[in-house]
Amino acid sequence: MMIVLPSKHLVSRDQIEISDLAGEHYVQRSFCEFNYVVDSVFDTRGVDCETVYRSDRDDWVMAMIASGFGFGFFPKYSRTQTSLRGRWSIRSSGGK
């Protein structure tokens, strides 16, 4: 899984800390196999993100992210929009 962001958002960084996402808008894939991990890690770290859009259609979620609505999580090879940037390096700051 990778974090997917609009092309100009937080992409100047090689790594993104979970705390960097505090207050950011989250665009959620409704049936994402990663949702429970995101909720658990964000809750443990005290990071609050507002879910601003949710869909079971990946293409709609990608379109919303590309439009600047927020960030999301996708499997590496499912990112089809060229206006999106993906990051593998997400570190959980402040813990084990």
VENNOR-V696796 format. One record per backbone hydrogen bond with DSSP energy under -1.0 kcal/mol. NH is the residue of the N-H (numbers start at 0). CO is the residue of the C=O. E is the energy in kcal/mol with one decimal. If there is no record, write none. Layout:
((NH:CO:E) (NH:CO:E))
//
This chain:
((1:73:-2.3) (2:86:-2.0) (3:71:-3.3) (4:84:-2.7) (6:82:-1.6) (8:5:-2.1) (15:88:-2.7) (17:90:-2.3) (19:16:-1.2) (20:17:-1.6) (21:18:-1.3) (22:47:-2.9) (23:20:-2.3) (25:49:-3.0) (26:70:-3.5) (27:52:-2.7) (29:54:-2.8) (31:28:-2.0) (34:31:-1.3) (37:33:-2.3) (38:34:-2.6) (39:35:-2.1) (40:36:-2.8) (41:37:-2.7) (42:38:-2.4) (43:39:-2.5) (44:40:-2.1) (46:41:-2.5) (49:23:-1.1) (51:25:-2.0) (52:25:-1.0) (54:27:-1.9) (60:56:-2.1) (61:57:-2.9) (62:58:-1.9) (63:59:-2.3) (64:60:-2.3) (65:61:-2.9) (66:62:-1.6) (67:64:-1.9) (68:63:-2.4) (70:24:-2.4) (71:3:-2.0) (73:1:-2.2) (77:74:-1.8) (83:80:-1.2) (84:4:-2.5) (86:2:-2.1) (89:87:-1.4) (90:15:-1.7) (92:90:-1.1))
//
